[in-house]
Amino acid sequence: MLLQGTTGLKCMGYGEFISKGGFPDDPLLKALHDDVVSLETKSAKAIEKFIALQNALAELMDFLDPGYLRFPKAERSKYSPPASIEIK
């Protein structure tokens, strides 16, 4: 979701989206929310899904905004867990 910011349009983050009510009855967003919450217990399935989602969103931003007009290049990247983090 895009919001009007002080310097133009900005993308609303997941936390802000949820704090504003989001779409509470949407089953896909409910599943995403449950996966995010399960990260507290370090569920391997949730972590893998969350990393895949973040990487897909980074690719979508590259596709939709190749000129970095809406989201600066320095603020977008794919996540790779450090070698010290073991996903079980």
N, C-alpha and C positions, 0 to 999 in steps of 0.2 A: 504494500500500500504506500502511495506517495502522499506526503504532506508538504504544505507550504512552509518553508523555513525562512530564516532571515536573509539568506542569499539565494533563494530559489527553492525548487523542489528538493526534498530529501526522502530517502527510503526509511520507513518505520521498521525498527528492529523487532524481532520475535517477542522479546520481553515487553516492549512498549505495546505491541499489538495485543498480547494477552492481558496486560494490565488495563487496557481500555475495553475489555470485554470480548475481543476477537469474534469468532463464530462459535459460540458454545455448543451448538447442536450439530455441527459438521463432523461426521464420523472420521474423516481423514485427518482433520486438525486435532480431534480428540486422541487419535492414535499417535500423532506426532507429539502431542503434549505428554501422553503417558510415557513415550520413549524418553523425552527430555527429563521427566521426573525420575525415571528409572536409572538415569545416569548417576544419581546419588548412591546407588548400590553397585555401580560399575557393571551393570549387566552387559555382557559382551555383545549380545544381539542388539541392544539399544545403541551402544557405542558405534558398532559397525554401521548401523542404519543412519545414525547422526552424521558420521563422517561422510558417508555416501551422499546424504542430502546436502551437506555443506558444499561438497565438491560439485554436485549437480547445479546448485545455485550459482556457484562461481562460474561454471561453464555457461549458464543461462545469461548471466550478466555480460560475459564476454560476447555472446551472440547478440543480445539486445542493445548493448551499449559499447560497440567496438571502439568508439572515439573517446570513451571515458568522460562523457559529458555529465552523466547523472551520478556516477560512482567512481571516484578517483582510482587510478591504477594502483597507487600505493596502499589503498585500503581494501584491495581484493586479492585473494590468493586461495589456493586449495590447501586444506589441512592434511598434514601427514603426522601421525603420532610419533613422538621421539622414540628411539630404540629402547629407551629405558622404561617405556610404558608397554606392558604386556597385556594384550587383550585375550582373556581366557574364554 
